[in-house]
Every structure is written in structure tokens, then in C-alpha cells.
Amino acid sequence: MKSKAVFYHAGCPVCLDTEQQIATAIDRNRYDVEIVHLGEAKGRVAEAERAGVKSVPALVLGGTPLHLNFGAPLSALK
Amino acid sequence: MKSKAVFYHAGCPVCLDTEQQIATAIDRNRYDVEIVHLGEAKGRVAEAERAGVKSVPALVLGGTPLHLNFGAPLSALK
């Protein structure tokens, strides 16, 4: 069964470069990847926060956050 | 043909947790993953620096650095 991976970003240049890297590197046979733009989906900022996301871009893998590079703090998106 | 991915770390708790996440998430059909402990392989700090690594843990994918979480600055390993 596939695990869920959620990539949270905010449309920043760092976010988009990182998304490209992740999109090609992650094992799609093991993970279903959802991309969430928190600037456009403000309602999901709280969900990201609950998962432990402190900044974007970040990838939540099976519930555990992995912060990738640094674009913006989550607090800037509220 | 597989691309090369190098995961640089320094043995810190953040590094080891991140290594676990990456080890399961990365597509092994597309990437050959090498794990480098910079505390034990000081000679490779310069190589990481040339690839653009600023802190560990970091993953260099096809020559481009991806900083993952934050364990220690590269400068602390010299």
C-alpha cells in the first residue's frame, strides 16, 4: 500500500526549484504525492502546522515533516 | 541510467532521523544513493561545499543540493 506524501509550498522560487527535485526523486511506487500551495489553500496552513511543518517548502512523509531548503516560515502564510 | 544522490550528514540525531526518511522515500530505480558521514570523512567536506552544501543533513541530487531539516552548519565540520 502506498504512503501519503504531502509537499507544502508557497509558490516562492526556492519552493518551485525544490518541488522539481522532489518530483523526480521520490519513489512513486511507494508514495502518493500531493502538492499543496499554502498561499492558495490558506485553509490547509493549520493542517501543515499540526504535522509539524515550521517553514516551506516541506514534505510530510507518512506524517513526519521533512523541511527542504528554506523559502518562508509558516507564520508568514497565516 | 541512474543519477547519483549523495546524502551528507554528521551523525547528529537530526541527521539520522532524516536519513531514515530519505532512505525509504527516494526512488532507487532512478538514484544510486551514497551516504557520507562528514565527521568521519573530513576529506569530503570540501566536495560537499563545492556542491553548494551549507549545512547537514543535505542531499545532493544530480549535483544540486537539497538541504533537509537542519543539524549543523558545514562550517562546524571543518
Backbone of each chain as nested JSON, in Angstrom:
{
  "chains": [
    {"id": "A", "residues": [
      {"number": 1, "name": "MET", "atoms": {"N": [0.842, -1.204, 0.0], "CA": [0.0, 0.0, 0.0], "C": [0.874, 1.25, 0.0]}},
      {"number": 2, "name": "LYS", "atoms": {"N": [0.463, 2.24, -0.738], "CA": [1.269, 3.46, -0.807], "C": [1.066, 4.346, 0.428]}},
      {"number": 3, "name": "SER", "atoms": {"N": [2.148, 5.015, 0.821], "CA": [2.051, 6.001, 1.882], "C": [1.722, 7.344, 1.248]}},
      {"number": 4, "name": "LYS", "atoms": {"N": [1.28, 8.251, 2.096], "CA": [0.951, 9.572, 1.593], "C": [2.115, 10.525, 1.845]}},
      {"number": 5, "name": "ALA", "atoms": {"N": [2.441, 11.315, 0.833], "CA": [3.451, 12.359, 0.981], "C": [2.803, 13.66, 0.541]}},
      {"number": 6, "name": "VAL", "atoms": {"N": [2.919, 14.684, 1.369], "CA": [2.349, 15.982, 1.013], "C": [3.469, 17.003, 0.946]}},
      {"number": 7, "name": "PHE", "atoms": {"N": [3.595, 17.65, -0.198], "CA": [4.604, 18.695, -0.37], "C": [3.902, 20.045, -0.212]}},
      {"number": 8, "name": "TYR", "atoms": {"N": [4.256, 20.777, 0.843], "CA": [3.663, 22.093, 1.088], "C": [4.608, 23.168, 0.596]}},
      {"number": 9, "name": "HIS", "atoms": {"N": [4.084, 24.12, -0.133], "CA": [4.931, 25.223, -0.588], "C": [4.093, 26.497, -0.666]}},
      {"number": 10, "name": "ALA", "atoms": {"N": [4.758, 27.577, -1.07], "CA": [4.051, 28.862, -1.114], "C": [4.346, 29.601, -2.412]}},
      {"number": 11, "name": "GLY", "atoms": {"N": [4.741, 28.861, -3.43], "CA": [4.961, 29.48, -4.729], "C": [6.261, 30.252, -4.882]}},
      {"number": 12, "name": "CYS", "atoms": {"N": [7.081, 30.255, -3.838], "CA": [8.34, 31.012, -3.902], "C": [9.335, 30.3, -4.835]}},
      {"number": 13, "name": "PRO", "atoms": {"N": [10.332, 31.037, -5.34], "CA": [11.313, 30.42, -6.245], "C": [11.995, 29.201, -5.622]}},
      {"number": 14, "name": "VAL", "atoms": {"N": [12.389, 29.308, -4.36], "CA": [13.015, 28.168, -3.672], "C": [12.055, 26.979, -3.654]}},
      {"number": 15, "name": "CYS", "atoms": {"N": [10.751, 27.299, -3.406], "CA": [9.735, 26.238, -3.356], "C": [9.64, 25.503, -4.685]}},
      {"number": 16, "name": "LEU", "atoms": {"N": [9.629, 26.252, -5.764], "CA": [9.416, 25.649, -7.08], "C": [10.617, 24.824, -7.521]}},
      {"number": 17, "name": "ASP", "atoms": {"N": [11.833, 25.325, -7.224], "CA": [13.033, 24.54, -7.541], "C": [13.024, 23.233, -6.752]}},
      {"number": 18, "name": "THR", "atoms": {"N": [12.653, 23.351, -5.491], "CA": [12.651, 22.171, -4.623], "C": [11.599, 21.177, -5.078]}},
      {"number": 19, "name": "GLU", "atoms": {"N": [10.457, 21.697, -5.506], "CA": [9.387, 20.817, -5.992], "C": [9.877, 19.981, -7.172]}},
      {"number": 20, "name": "GLN", "atoms": {"N": [10.637, 20.62, -8.062], "CA": [11.181, 19.887, -9.209], "C": [12.085, 18.74, -8.759]}},
      {"number": 21, "name": "GLN", "atoms": {"N": [12.932, 19.034, -7.773], "CA": [13.859, 18.0, -7.305], "C": [13.107, 16.839, -6.677]}},
      {"number": 22, "name": "ILE", "atoms": {"N": [12.124, 17.185, -5.844], "CA": [11.358, 16.159, -5.139], "C": [10.503, 15.349, -6.106]}},
      {"number": 23, "name": "ALA", "atoms": {"N": [9.925, 16.043, -7.059], "CA": [9.034, 15.365, -8.007], "C": [9.749, 14.256, -8.755]}},
      {"number": 24, "name": "THR", "atoms": {"N": [11.057, 14.468, -9.025], "CA": [11.787, 13.44, -9.769], "C": [12.431, 12.402, -8.851]}},
      {"number": 25, "name": "ALA", "atoms": {"N": [12.673, 12.778, -7.584], "CA": [13.447, 11.893, -6.711], "C": [12.6, 10.913, -5.911]}},
      {"number": 26, "name": "ILE", "atoms": {"N": [11.374, 11.3, -5.606], "CA": [10.593, 10.461, -4.698], "C": [10.089, 9.203, -5.402]}},
      {"number": 27, "name": "ASP", "atoms": {"N": [10.033, 8.129, -4.653], "CA": [9.618, 6.839, -5.198], "C": [8.092, 6.797, -5.303]}},
      {"number": 28, "name": "ARG", "atoms": {"N": [7.606, 6.947, -6.536], "CA": [6.147, 6.998, -6.756], "C": [5.478, 5.636, -6.577]}},
      {"number": 29, "name": "ASN", "atoms": {"N": [6.293, 4.599, -6.527], "CA": [5.701, 3.281, -6.26], "C": [5.382, 3.108, -4.78]}},
      {"number": 30, "name": "ARG", "atoms": {"N": [5.993, 3.973, -3.967], "CA": [5.787, 3.862, -2.519], "C": [4.985, 5.02, -1.963]}},
      {"number": 31, "name": "TYR", "atoms": {"N": [4.963, 6.133, -2.688], "CA": [4.286, 7.32, -2.173], "C": [3.337, 7.941, -3.188]}},
      {"number": 32, "name": "ASP", "atoms": {"N": [2.16, 8.3, -2.704], "CA": [1.261, 9.148, -3.474], "C": [1.587, 10.564, -3.047]}},
      {"number": 33, "name": "VAL", "atoms": {"N": [2.004, 11.393, -4.003], "CA": [2.462, 12.734, -3.666], "C": [1.381, 13.77, -3.981]}},
      {"number": 34, "name": "GLU", "atoms": {"N": [1.039, 14.564, -2.975], "CA": [0.098, 15.67, -3.173], "C": [0.872, 16.974, -3.008]}},
      {"number": 35, "name": "ILE", "atoms": {"N": [0.633, 17.912, -3.921], "CA": [1.3, 19.211, -3.848], "C": [0.278, 20.233, -3.346]}},
      {"number": 36, "name": "VAL", "atoms": {"N": [0.616, 20.943, -2.275], "CA": [-0.313, 21.929, -1.707], "C": [0.344, 23.304, -1.675]}},
      {"number": 37, "name": "HIS", "atoms": {"N": [-0.264, 24.256, -2.361], "CA": [0.211, 25.652, -2.364], "C": [-0.522, 26.363, -1.236]}},
      {"number": 38, "name": "LEU", "atoms": {"N": [0.194, 26.627, -0.156], "CA": [-0.462, 27.188, 1.032], "C": [-0.906, 28.634, 0.844]}},
      {"number": 39, "name": "GLY", "atoms": {"N": [-0.339, 29.306, -0.141], "CA": [-0.794, 30.67, -0.422], "C": [-2.192, 30.654, -1.033]}},
      {"number": 40, "name": "GLU", "atoms": {"N": [-2.479, 29.584, -1.769], "CA": [-3.788, 29.461, -2.427], "C": [-4.756, 28.614, -1.607]}},
      {"number": 41, "name": "ALA", "atoms": {"N": [-4.228, 27.864, -0.673], "CA": [-5.082, 26.995, 0.156], "C": [-4.813, 27.317, 1.622]}},
      {"number": 42, "name": "LYS", "atoms": {"N": [-5.146, 28.528, 2.006], "CA": [-4.871, 29.008, 3.37], "C": [-5.505, 28.111, 4.425]}},
      {"number": 43, "name": "GLY", "atoms": {"N": [-6.617, 27.484, 4.048], "CA": [-7.319, 26.615, 4.983], "C": [-6.491, 25.411, 5.4]}},
      {"number": 44, "name": "ARG", "atoms": {"N": [-5.413, 25.152, 4.668], "CA": [-4.597, 23.977, 4.998], "C": [-3.337, 24.312, 5.789]}},
      {"number": 45, "name": "VAL", "atoms": {"N": [-3.155, 25.611, 6.097], "CA": [-1.985, 26.002, 6.899], "C": [-2.036, 25.304, 8.265]}},
      {"number": 46, "name": "ALA", "atoms": {"N": [-3.219, 25.251, 8.859], "CA": [-3.36, 24.631, 10.181], "C": [-3.015, 23.142, 10.125]}},
      {"number": 47, "name": "GLU", "atoms": {"N": [-3.408, 22.502, 9.038], "CA": [-3.093, 21.073, 8.846], "C": [-1.573, 20.866, 8.779]}},
      {"number": 48, "name": "ALA", "atoms": {"N": [-0.889, 21.752, 8.03], "CA": [0.567, 21.665, 7.917], "C": [1.208, 21.87, 9.295]}},
      {"number": 49, "name": "GLU", "atoms": {"N": [0.677, 22.837, 10.018], "CA": [1.206, 23.144, 11.348], "C": [1.052, 21.94, 12.286]}},
      {"number": 50, "name": "ARG", "atoms": {"N": [-0.093, 21.307, 12.218], "CA": [-0.33, 20.129, 13.067], "C": [0.653, 19.0, 12.742]}},
      {"number": 51, "name": "ALA", "atoms": {"N": [1.064, 18.927, 11.478], "CA": [2.011, 17.875, 11.073], "C": [3.438, 18.216, 11.497]}},
      {"number": 52, "name": "GLY", "atoms": {"N": [3.628, 19.443, 12.023], "CA": [4.954, 19.82, 12.494], "C": [5.74, 20.687, 11.536]}},
      {"number": 53, "name": "VAL", "atoms": {"N": [5.086, 21.15, 10.468], "CA": [5.768, 21.994, 9.476], "C": [6.02, 23.39, 10.066]}},
      {"number": 54, "name": "LYS", "atoms": {"N": [7.28, 23.82, 10.0], "CA": [7.67, 25.127, 10.535], "C": [7.939, 26.134, 9.431]}},
      {"number": 55, "name": "SER", "atoms": {"N": [8.312, 25.625, 8.26], "CA": [8.628, 26.504, 7.135], "C": [8.347, 25.761, 5.837]}},
      {"number": 56, "name": "VAL", "atoms": {"N": [8.257, 26.51, 4.761], "CA": [8.082, 25.892, 3.448], "C": [9.313, 26.187, 2.601]}},
      {"number": 57, "name": "PRO", "atoms": {"N": [9.626, 25.352, 1.631], "CA": [8.936, 24.104, 1.31], "C": [9.216, 23.0, 2.318]}},
      {"number": 58, "name": "ALA", "atoms": {"N": [8.225, 22.116, 2.471], "CA": [8.367, 20.979, 3.37], "C": [7.613, 19.799, 2.786]}},
      {"number": 59, "name": "LEU", "atoms": {"N": [8.105, 18.621, 3.121], "CA": [7.468, 17.397, 2.646], "C": [7.071, 16.602, 3.878]}},
      {"number": 60, "name": "VAL", "atoms": {"N": [5.785, 16.278, 3.999], "CA": [5.344, 15.451, 5.116], "C": [5.228, 14.023, 4.585]}},
      {"number": 61, "name": "LEU", "atoms": {"N": [6.074, 13.16, 5.121], "CA": [6.14, 11.761, 4.668], "C": [5.545, 10.876, 5.742]}},
      {"number": 62, "name": "GLY", "atoms": {"N": [4.404, 10.3, 5.451], "CA": [3.779, 9.417, 6.431], "C": [3.6, 10.091, 7.782]}},
      {"number": 63, "name": "GLY", "atoms": {"N": [3.296, 11.397, 7.748], "CA": [3.012, 12.127, 8.987], "C": [4.194, 12.845, 9.604]}},
      {"number": 64, "name": "THR", "atoms": {"N": [5.416, 12.579, 9.113], "CA": [6.619, 13.207, 9.677], "C": [7.142, 14.292, 8.74]}},
      {"number": 65, "name": "PRO", "atoms": {"N": [7.336, 15.51, 9.269], "CA": [7.777, 16.592, 8.389], "C": [9.266, 16.537, 8.063]}},
      {"number": 66, "name": "LEU", "atoms": {"N": [9.57, 16.896, 6.845], "CA": [10.949, 16.994, 6.371], "C": [11.045, 18.397, 5.765]}},
      {"number": 67, "name": "HIS", "atoms": {"N": [11.829, 19.26, 6.387], "CA": [11.964, 20.615, 5.87], "C": [13.04, 20.642, 4.8]}},
      {"number": 68, "name": "LEU", "atoms": {"N": [12.705, 21.205, 3.652], "CA": [13.588, 21.168, 2.497], "C": [14.022, 22.584, 2.127]}},
      {"number": 69, "name": "ASN", "atoms": {"N": [15.322, 22.825, 2.172], "CA": [15.799, 24.174, 1.88], "C": [15.029, 25.14, 2.758]}},
      {"number": 70, "name": "PHE", "atoms": {"N": [14.911, 26.391, 2.389], "CA": [14.143, 27.323, 3.209], "C": [13.593, 28.418, 2.315]}},
      {"number": 71, "name": "GLY", "atoms": {"N": [12.279, 28.52, 2.273], "CA": [11.644, 29.561, 1.475], "C": [11.035, 30.625, 2.363]}},
      {"number": 72, "name": "ALA", "atoms": {"N": [10.166, 30.201, 3.282], "CA": [9.466, 31.141, 4.154], "C": [8.995, 30.405, 5.402]}},
      {"number": 73, "name": "PRO", "atoms": {"N": [8.926, 31.122, 6.536], "CA": [8.369, 30.486, 7.726], "C": [6.861, 30.304, 7.556]}},
      {"number": 74, "name": "LEU", "atoms": {"N": [6.314, 29.288, 8.19], "CA": [4.879, 29.037, 8.084], "C": [4.094, 30.235, 8.613]}},
      {"number": 75, "name": "SER", "atoms": {"N": [4.653, 30.904, 9.605], "CA": [3.964, 32.047, 10.218], "C": [3.681, 33.164, 9.208]}},
      {"number": 76, "name": "ALA", "atoms": {"N": [4.477, 33.239, 8.146], "CA": [4.278, 34.279, 7.13], "C": [3.065, 33.983, 6.256]}},
      {"number": 77, "name": "LEU", "atoms": {"N": [2.513, 32.78, 6.373], "CA": [1.408, 32.374, 5.5], "C": [0.051, 32.428, 6.174]}},
      {"number": 78, "name": "LYS", "atoms": {"N": [0.039, 32.848, 7.425], "CA": [-1.236, 32.858, 8.158], "C": [-2.033, 34.117, 7.874]}}
    ]},
    {"id": "B", "residues": [
      {"number": 1, "name": "MET", "atoms": {"N": [19.683, 5.308, -17.256], "CA": [20.867, 5.359, -16.392], "C": [20.526, 6.045, -15.077]}},
      {"number": 2, "name": "LYS", "atoms": {"N": [21.088, 5.524, -13.991], "CA": [20.791, 6.115, -12.688], "C": [21.593, 7.382, -12.449]}},
      {"number": 3, "name": "SER", "atoms": {"N": [20.969, 8.329, -11.745], "CA": [21.673, 9.527, -11.317], "C": [22.289, 9.24, -9.964]}},
      {"number": 4, "name": "LYS", "atoms": {"N": [23.217, 10.093, -9.603], "CA": [23.866, 9.917, -8.314], "C": [23.23, 10.84, -7.283]}},
      {"number": 5, "name": "ALA", "atoms": {"N": [22.972, 10.301, -6.112], "CA": [22.481, 11.106, -4.995], "C": [23.427, 10.866, -3.831]}},
      {"number": 6, "name": "VAL", "atoms": {"N": [23.908, 11.937, -3.224], "CA": [24.805, 11.796, -2.08], "C": [24.157, 12.442, -0.873]}},
      {"number": 7, "name": "PHE", "atoms": {"N": [23.992, 11.672, 0.19], "CA": [23.429, 12.188, 1.43], "C": [24.591, 12.467, 2.378]}},
      {"number": 8, "name": "TYR", "atoms": {"N": [24.796, 13.752, 2.697], "CA": [25.871, 14.142, 3.611], "C": [25.285, 14.363, 4.996]}},
      {"number": 9, "name": "HIS", "atoms": {"N": [25.926, 13.815, 6.001], "CA": [25.456, 14.05, 7.359], "C": [26.638, 14.059, 8.307]}},
      {"number": 10, "name": "ALA", "atoms": {"N": [26.341, 14.251, 9.6], "CA": [27.426, 14.324, 10.575], "C": [27.113, 13.5, 11.816]}},
      {"number": 11, "name": "GLY", "atoms": {"N": [26.235, 12.522, 11.645], "CA": [25.947, 11.637, 12.757], "C": [25.021, 12.189, 13.832]}},
      {"number": 12, "name": "CYS", "atoms": {"N": [24.552, 13.422, 13.637], "CA": [23.676, 14.041, 14.639], "C": [22.289, 13.368, 14.625]}},
      {"number": 13, "name": "PRO", "atoms": {"N": [21.538, 13.513, 15.73], "CA": [20.202, 12.891, 15.772], "C": [19.302, 13.342, 14.617]}},
      {"number": 14, "name": "VAL", "atoms": {"N": [19.315, 14.62, 14.312], "CA": [18.512, 15.117, 13.186], "C": [18.946, 14.437, 11.884]}},
      {"number": 15, "name": "CYS", "atoms": {"N": [20.282, 14.284, 11.737], "CA": [20.818, 13.643, 10.53], "C": [20.293, 12.215, 10.379]}},
      {"number": 16, "name": "LEU", "atoms": {"N": [20.327, 11.464, 11.484], "CA": [19.963, 10.053, 11.416], "C": [18.472, 9.868, 11.155]}},
      {"number": 17, "name": "ASP", "atoms": {"N": [17.647, 10.704, 11.785], "CA": [16.198, 10.638, 11.524], "C": [15.924, 10.952, 10.057]}},
      {"number": 18, "name": "THR", "atoms": {"N": [16.611, 11.966, 9.555], "CA": [16.406, 12.383, 8.171], "C": [16.877, 11.296, 7.205]}},
      {"number": 19, "name": "GLU", "atoms": {"N": [17.98, 10.668, 7.547], "CA": [18.496, 9.593, 6.7], "C": [17.452, 8.483, 6.56]}},
      {"number": 20, "name": "GLN", "atoms": {"N": [16.782, 8.155, 7.666], "CA": [15.744, 7.127, 7.614], "C": [14.625, 7.518, 6.651]}},
      {"number": 21, "name": "GLN", "atoms": {"N": [14.231, 8.782, 6.727], "CA": [13.137, 9.238, 5.864], "C": [13.534, 9.173, 4.398]}},
      {"number": 22, "name": "ILE", "atoms": {"N": [14.756, 9.65, 4.133], "CA": [15.235, 9.695, 2.754], "C": [15.467, 8.29, 2.2]}},
      {"number": 23, "name": "ALA", "atoms": {"N": [16.009, 7.434, 3.06], "CA": [16.323, 6.079, 2.602], "C": [15.075, 5.358, 2.102]}},
      {"number": 24, "name": "THR", "atoms": {"N": [13.932, 5.646, 2.721], "CA": [12.718, 4.953, 2.3], "C": [11.991, 5.691, 1.183]}},
      {"number": 25, "name": "ALA", "atoms": {"N": [12.234, 6.998, 1.057], "CA": [11.432, 7.795, 0.119], "C": [12.022, 7.908, -1.283]}},
      {"number": 26, "name": "ILE", "atoms": {"N": [13.351, 7.843, -1.369], "CA": [13.969, 8.121, -2.663], "C": [13.794, 6.933, -3.624]}},
      {"number": 27, "name": "ASP", "atoms": {"N": [13.643, 7.273, -4.87], "CA": [13.419, 6.263, -5.903], "C": [14.744, 5.596, -6.276]}},
      {"number": 28, "name": "ARG", "atoms": {"N": [14.944, 4.373, -5.783], "CA": [16.208, 3.665, -6.007], "C": [16.357, 3.17, -7.443]}},
      {"number": 29, "name": "ASN", "atoms": {"N": [15.269, 3.21, -8.174], "CA": [15.371, 2.847, -9.583], "C": [15.978, 3.987, -10.395]}},
      {"number": 30, "name": "ARG", "atoms": {"N": [15.929, 5.18, -9.817], "CA": [16.442, 6.349, -10.531], "C": [17.733, 6.891, -9.935]}},
      {"number": 31, "name": "TYR", "atoms": {"N": [17.955, 6.586, -8.661], "CA": [19.134, 7.138, -7.992], "C": [19.956, 6.085, -7.273]}},
      {"number": 32, "name": "ASP", "atoms": {"N": [21.275, 6.183, -7.451], "CA": [22.2, 5.429, -6.61], "C": [22.516, 6.344, -5.438]}},
      {"number": 33, "name": "VAL", "atoms": {"N": [22.201, 5.894, -4.233], "CA": [22.366, 6.752, -3.065], "C": [23.632, 6.379, -2.297]}},
      {"number": 34, "name": "GLU", "atoms": {"N": [24.476, 7.367, -2.078], "CA": [25.674, 7.182, -1.265], "C": [25.497, 7.988, 0.021]}},
      {"number": 35, "name": "ILE", "atoms": {"N": [25.824, 7.384, 1.155], "CA": [25.718, 8.069, 2.447], "C": [27.127, 8.447, 2.892]}},
      {"number": 36, "name": "VAL", "atoms": {"N": [27.358, 9.724, 3.173], "CA": [28.69, 10.181, 3.589], "C": [28.609, 10.85, 4.958]}},
      {"number": 37, "name": "HIS", "atoms": {"N": [29.333, 10.306, 5.92], "CA": [29.407, 10.881, 7.274], "C": [30.602, 11.834, 7.27]}},
      {"number": 38, "name": "LEU", "atoms": {"N": [30.328, 13.118, 7.257], "CA": [31.415, 14.097, 7.119], "C": [32.293, 14.196, 8.365]}},
      {"number": 39, "name": "GLY", "atoms": {"N": [31.773, 13.734, 9.49], "CA": [32.604, 13.718, 10.694], "C": [33.707, 12.671, 10.568]}},
      {"number": 40, "name": "GLU", "atoms": {"N": [33.403, 11.585, 9.842], "CA": [34.371, 10.5, 9.67], "C": [35.147, 10.618, 8.357]}},
      {"number": 41, "name": "ALA", "atoms": {"N": [34.624, 11.422, 7.445], "CA": [35.28, 11.602, 6.145], "C": [35.5, 13.091, 5.909]}},
      {"number": 42, "name": "LYS", "atoms": {"N": [36.354, 13.652, 6.757], "CA": [36.614, 15.096, 6.702], "C": [37.109, 15.54, 5.329]}},
      {"number": 43, "name": "GLY", "atoms": {"N": [37.793, 14.634, 4.652], "CA": [38.328, 14.945, 3.334], "C": [37.251, 15.254, 2.313]}},
      {"number": 44, "name": "ARG", "atoms": {"N": [35.998, 14.918, 2.632], "CA": [34.928, 15.157, 1.67], "C": [34.116, 16.413, 1.974]}},
      {"number": 45, "name": "VAL", "atoms": {"N": [34.503, 17.133, 3.034], "CA": [33.799, 18.384, 3.353], "C": [33.925, 19.369, 2.189]}},
      {"number": 46, "name": "ALA", "atoms": {"N": [35.116, 19.441, 1.615], "CA": [35.339, 20.379, 0.506], "C": [34.478, 20.017, -0.702]}},
      {"number": 47, "name": "GLU", "atoms": {"N": [34.316, 18.719, -0.937], "CA": [33.471, 18.246, -2.038], "C": [32.009, 18.675, -1.821]}},
      {"number": 48, "name": "ALA", "atoms": {"N": [31.548, 18.523, -0.567], "CA": [30.174, 18.93, -0.236], "C": [30.016, 20.433, -0.438]}},
      {"number": 49, "name": "GLU", "atoms": {"N": [31.025, 21.168, 0.0], "CA": [30.992, 22.624, -0.125], "C": [30.921, 23.043, -1.598]}},
      {"number": 50, "name": "ARG", "atoms": {"N": [31.698, 22.388, -2.434], "CA": [31.691, 22.717, -3.865], "C": [30.32, 22.441, -4.482]}},
      {"number": 51, "name": "ALA", "atoms": {"N": [29.613, 21.446, -3.944], "CA": [28.285, 21.119, -4.476], "C": [27.228, 22.106, -3.982]}},
      {"number": 52, "name": "GLY", "atoms": {"N": [27.631, 23.006, -3.067], "CA": [26.679, 24.012, -2.594], "C": [26.057, 23.695, -1.243]}},
      {"number": 53, "name": "VAL", "atoms": {"N": [26.562, 22.654, -0.581], "CA": [26.013, 22.279, 0.727], "C": [26.437, 23.311, 1.785]}},
      {"number": 54, "name": "LYS", "atoms": {"N": [25.444, 23.838, 2.506], "CA": [25.711, 24.836, 3.547], "C": [25.568, 24.245, 4.945]}},
      {"number": 55, "name": "SER", "atoms": {"N": [24.767, 23.201, 5.061], "CA": [24.516, 22.588, 6.364], "C": [24.168, 21.122, 6.138]}},
      {"number": 56, "name": "VAL", "atoms": {"N": [24.262, 20.355, 7.218], "CA": [23.856, 18.95, 7.139], "C": [22.645, 18.74, 8.041]}},
      {"number": 57, "name": "PRO", "atoms": {"N": [21.828, 17.75, 7.773], "CA": [21.913, 16.849, 6.63], "C": [21.517, 17.514, 5.318]}},
      {"number": 58, "name": "ALA", "atoms": {"N": [22.121, 17.037, 4.235], "CA": [21.802, 17.544, 2.909], "C": [21.907, 16.405, 1.902]}},
      {"number": 59, "name": "LEU", "atoms": {"N": [21.115, 16.533, 0.858], "CA": [21.131, 15.523, -0.196], "C": [21.498, 16.234, -1.489]}},
      {"number": 60, "name": "VAL", "atoms": {"N": [22.553, 15.786, -2.147], "CA": [22.924, 16.363, -3.433], "C": [22.389, 15.427, -4.514]}},
      {"number": 61, "name": "LEU", "atoms": {"N": [21.434, 15.952, -5.269], "CA": [20.761, 15.172, -6.314], "C": [21.246, 15.65, -7.664]}},
      {"number": 62, "name": "GLY", "atoms": {"N": [21.982, 14.797, -8.36], "CA": [22.471, 15.181, -9.675], "C": [23.214, 16.506, -9.644]}},
      {"number": 63, "name": "GLY", "atoms": {"N": [23.948, 16.755, -8.577], "CA": [24.768, 17.958, -8.482], "C": [24.122, 19.148, -7.802]}},
      {"number": 64, "name": "THR", "atoms": {"N": [22.821, 19.068, -7.531], "CA": [22.119, 20.193, -6.901], "C": [21.809, 19.875, -5.435]}},
      {"number": 65, "name": "PRO", "atoms": {"N": [22.2, 20.773, -4.521], "CA": [21.982, 20.478, -3.109], "C": [20.541, 20.707, -2.666]}},
      {"number": 66, "name": "LEU", "atoms": {"N": [20.103, 19.845, -1.784], "CA": [18.78, 19.955, -1.172], "C": [19.054, 19.865, 0.327]}},
      {"number": 67, "name": "HIS", "atoms": {"N": [18.808, 20.953, 1.034], "CA": [19.058, 20.953, 2.48], "C": [17.836, 20.401, 3.192]}},
      {"number": 68, "name": "LEU", "atoms": {"N": [18.052, 19.433, 4.054], "CA": [16.962, 18.715, 4.693], "C": [17.005, 18.955, 6.19]}},
      {"number": 69, "name": "ASN", "atoms": {"N": [15.954, 19.546, 6.716], "CA": [15.938, 19.861, 8.148], "C": [17.207, 20.641, 8.465]}},
      {"number": 70, "name": "PHE", "atoms": {"N": [17.659, 20.648, 9.689], "CA": [18.889, 21.355, 9.994], "C": [19.556, 20.701, 11.184]}},
      {"number": 71, "name": "GLY", "atoms": {"N": [20.764, 20.225, 10.969], "CA": [21.508, 19.59, 12.046], "C": [22.661, 20.458, 12.488]}},
      {"number": 72, "name": "ALA", "atoms": {"N": [23.51, 20.836, 11.535], "CA": [24.701, 21.624, 11.839], "C": [25.173, 22.333, 10.575]}},
      {"number": 73, "name": "PRO", "atoms": {"N": [25.783, 23.512, 10.742], "CA": [26.347, 24.18, 9.566], "C": [27.594, 23.436, 9.105]}},
      {"number": 74, "name": "LEU", "atoms": {"N": [27.874, 23.495, 7.816], "CA": [29.044, 22.814, 7.279], "C": [30.325, 23.35, 7.922]}},
      {"number": 75, "name": "SER", "atoms": {"N": [30.295, 24.618, 8.255], "CA": [31.484, 25.253, 8.85], "C": [31.894, 24.588, 10.169]}},
      {"number": 76, "name": "ALA", "atoms": {"N": [30.947, 23.956, 10.852], "CA": [31.26, 23.296, 12.121], "C": [32.021, 21.991, 11.916]}},
      {"number": 77, "name": "LEU", "atoms": {"N": [32.092, 21.543, 10.664], "CA": [32.718, 20.245, 10.384], "C": [34.127, 20.351, 9.836]}},
      {"number": 78, "name": "LYS", "atoms": {"N": [34.599, 21.582, 9.691], "CA": [35.931, 21.763, 9.102], "C": [37.043, 21.588, 10.14]}}
    ]}
  ]
}
